């Protein structure tokens, strides 16, 4: 479970964003299961959720 302490400040995130994004996108490739041509399942975890939260806070 993520807590506020797990998240970077906006300033820190701007420093780490490019490398973190690259790492998360590579990480997500291993968490994707294709079901036919039109459906895919993506299994989220703490890393992928942290990325989503950090991106939402950035906006």
C-alpha positions as protocol buffer text, in pm:
chain_id: "A"
residue {
  index: 1
  type: UNK
  ca { x: 0 y: 0 z: 0 }
}
residue {
  index: 2
  type: UNK
  ca { x: 129 y: 346 z: -87 }
}
residue {
  index: 3
  type: UNK
  ca { x: 146 y: 622 z: 168 }
}
residue {
  index: 4
  type: UNK
  ca { x: 219 y: 990 z: 128 }
}
residue {
  index: 5
  type: UNK
  ca { x: 575 y: 921 z: 243 }
}
residue {
  index: 6
  type: UNK
  ca { x: 624 y: 701 z: -67 }
}
residue {
  index: 7
  type: UNK
  ca { x: 557 y: 992 z: -304 }
}
residue {
  index: 8
  type: UNK
  ca { x: 810 y: 1250 z: -421 }
}
residue {
  index: 9
  type: UNK
  ca { x: 752 y: 1622 z: -386 }
}
residue {
  index: 10
  type: UNK
  ca { x: 666 y: 1796 z: -714 }
}
residue {
  index: 11
  type: UNK
  ca { x: 1020 y: 1934 z: -730 }
}
residue {
  index: 12
  type: UNK
  ca { x: 1180 y: 1593 z: -674 }
}
residue {
  index: 13
  type: UNK
  ca { x: 945 y: 1429 z: -922 }
}
residue {
  index: 14
  type: UNK
  ca { x: 1040 y: 1677 z: -1193 }
}
residue {
  index: 15
  type: UNK
  ca { x: 1405 y: 1573 z: -1142 }
}
residue {
  index: 16
  type: UNK
  ca { x: 1329 y: 1198 z: -1152 }
}
residue {
  index: 17
  type: UNK
  ca { x: 1039 y: 1201 z: -1399 }
}
residue {
  index: 18
  type: UNK
  ca { x: 1217 y: 1105 z: -1724 }
}
residue {
  index: 19
  type: UNK
  ca { x: 1408 y: 810 z: -1580 }
}
residue {
  index: 20
  type: UNK
  ca { x: 1114 y: 695 z: -1365 }
}
residue {
  index: 21
  type: UNK
  ca { x: 879 y: 708 z: -1665 }
}
residue {
  index: 22
  type: UNK
  ca { x: 1119 y: 501 z: -1875 }
}
residue {
  index: 23
  type: UNK
  ca { x: 1155 y: 243 z: -1597 }
}
residue {
  index: 24
  type: UNK
  ca { x: 778 y: 221 z: -1538 }
}
residue {
  index: 25
  type: UNK
  ca { x: 698 y: 178 z: -1908 }
}
residue {
  index: 26
  type: UNK
  ca { x: 949 y: -109 z: -1931 }
}
residue {
  index: 27
  type: UNK
  ca { x: 807 y: -256 z: -1609 }
}
residue {
  index: 28
  type: UNK
  ca { x: 449 y: -240 z: -1746 }
}
residue {
  index: 29
  type: UNK
  ca { x: 542 y: -444 z: -2056 }
}
residue {
  index: 30
  type: UNK
  ca { x: 598 y: -746 z: -1831 }
}
residue {
  index: 31
  type: UNK
  ca { x: 260 y: -694 z: -1663 }
}
residue {
  index: 32
  type: UNK
  ca { x: 46 y: -699 z: -1979 }
}
residue {
  index: 33
  type: UNK
  ca { x: -152 y: -1001 z: -2102 }
}
residue {
  index: 34
  type: UNK
  ca { x: -310 y: -990 z: -2446 }
}
residue {
  index: 35
  type: UNK
  ca { x: -644 y: -1166 z: -2490 }
}
residue {
  index: 36
  type: UNK
  ca { x: -717 y: -1176 z: -2860 }
}
residue {
  index: 37
  type: UNK
  ca { x: -675 y: -872 z: -3081 }
}
residue {
  index: 38
  type: UNK
  ca { x: -888 y: -626 z: -2887 }
}
residue {
  index: 39
  type: UNK
  ca { x: -843 y: -693 z: -2517 }
}
residue {
  index: 40
  type: UNK
  ca { x: -546 y: -662 z: -2289 }
}
residue {
  index: 41
  type: UNK
  ca { x: -516 y: -690 z: -1914 }
}
residue {
  index: 42
  type: UNK
  ca { x: -261 y: -481 z: -1729 }
}
residue {
  index: 43
  type: UNK
  ca { x: -180 y: -589 z: -1376 }
}
residue {
  index: 44
  type: UNK
  ca { x: -101 y: -285 z: -1164 }
}
residue {
  index: 45
  type: UNK
  ca { x: 132 y: -282 z: -867 }
}
residue {
  index: 46
  type: UNK
  ca { x: 282 y: -28 z: -630 }
}
residue {
  index: 47
  type: UNK
  ca { x: 526 y: 104 z: -892 }
}
residue {
  index: 48
  type: UNK
  ca { x: 265 y: 159 z: -1163 }
}
residue {
  index: 49
  type: UNK
  ca { x: 20 y: 318 z: -920 }
}
residue {
  index: 50
  type: UNK
  ca { x: 292 y: 548 z: -783 }
}
residue {
  index: 51
  type: UNK
  ca { x: 364 y: 662 z: -1138 }
}
residue {
  index: 52
  type: UNK
  ca { x: -4 y: 734 z: -1204 }
}
residue {
  index: 53
  type: UNK
  ca { x: -41 y: 931 z: -882 }
}
residue {
  index: 54
  type: UNK
  ca { x: 276 y: 1131 z: -943 }
}
residue {
  index: 55
  type: UNK
  ca { x: 157 y: 1218 z: -1294 }
}
residue {
  index: 56
  type: UNK
  ca { x: -185 y: 1329 z: -1166 }
}
residue {
  index: 57
  type: UNK
  ca { x: -27 y: 1548 z: -899 }
}
residue {
  index: 58
  type: UNK
  ca { x: 202 y: 1701 z: -1161 }
}
residue {
  index: 59
  type: UNK
  ca { x: -88 y: 1838 z: -1368 }
}
